């Protein structure tokens, strides 16, 4: 089960990083503030999804603390993404 979780988290990191990279390329090409915020939001969500497991496995942080940090980063990322869809 731990191997499956590590595999899924690794795939989330790869796919999230690719999405973040492409949105950053679009931001650099257009210099639109909304795309910059979108890039930041995707980066925060990706980091949040991956961070809890890494903190628990590598740094021996309590699982609840890692999940709380993960949730806060995902929340922040979604708020930035929502803002990027609102701002012009």
C-alpha positions in Angstrom: 0.0 0.0 0.0 2.9 2.4 0.8 4.4 1.7 -2.6 1.1 2.5 -4.3 0.8 5.8 -2.4 4.4 6.7 -3.3 3.7 5.9 -6.9 0.6 8.0 -7.1 2.2 10.9 -5.3 5.1 10.7 -7.7 2.7 10.8 -10.7 0.9 13.8 -9.1 4.3 15.5 -8.8 5.2 14.8 -12.4 1.8 15.8 -13.9 1.4 18.8 -11.6 4.9 20.0 -12.5 4.2 19.7 -16.2 1.0 21.7 -15.9 2.8 24.3 -13.8 5.6 24.5 -16.4 3.3 24.9 -19.3 1.3 27.6 -17.5 4.6 29.4 -16.7 5.6 29.2 -20.4 2.3 30.8 -21.3 2.8 33.5 -18.7 6.3 34.3 -20.0 5.0 34.5 -23.6 2.0 36.7 -22.8 3.0 38.4 -19.5 -0.6 38.3 -18.4 -1.0 38.6 -14.7 -3.8 36.0 -14.6 -1.5 33.4 -16.1 1.2 34.2 -13.5 -1.3 33.7 -10.7 -2.5 30.5 -12.4 1.1 29.2 -12.4 1.5 30.0 -8.7 -1.8 28.3 -7.9 -0.9 25.1 -9.8 2.5 25.1 -8.1 1.1 25.4 -4.6 -1.5 22.7 -5.2 1.2 20.4 -6.6 3.5 21.1 -3.7 0.7 20.6 -1.3 -0.3 17.2 -2.7 3.2 15.9 -2.5 4.5 17.5 0.7 2.6 15.6 3.4 3.9 12.2 2.5 7.5 13.5 2.1 7.4 15.2 5.5 6.0 12.0 7.1 8.4 9.6 5.4 11.6 11.7 5.3 11.5 14.1 8.2 9.3 12.0 10.6 6.8 14.8 11.0 3.5 13.7 12.6 1.1 12.6 9.9 -1.6 15.0 11.1 0.8 18.0 10.9 1.8 17.0 7.4 -1.8 16.6 6.2 -2.6 20.0 7.8 0.2 21.6 5.9 -0.8 19.8 2.7 -4.4 21.0 3.1 -3.3 24.6 3.7 -1.1 24.7 0.6 -3.9 23.1 -1.5 -6.4 25.7 -0.1 -4.0 28.5 -0.9 -3.4 27.2 -4.4 -7.1 26.9 -5.1 -7.6 30.4 -3.8 -4.9 31.7 -6.1 -6.3 29.8 -9.0 -9.8 31.2 -8.3 -8.3 34.7 -8.2 -6.5 34.1 -11.5 -9.8 33.3 -13.1 -11.4 36.4 -11.7 -8.6 39.0 -12.4 -8.3 40.4 -15.9 
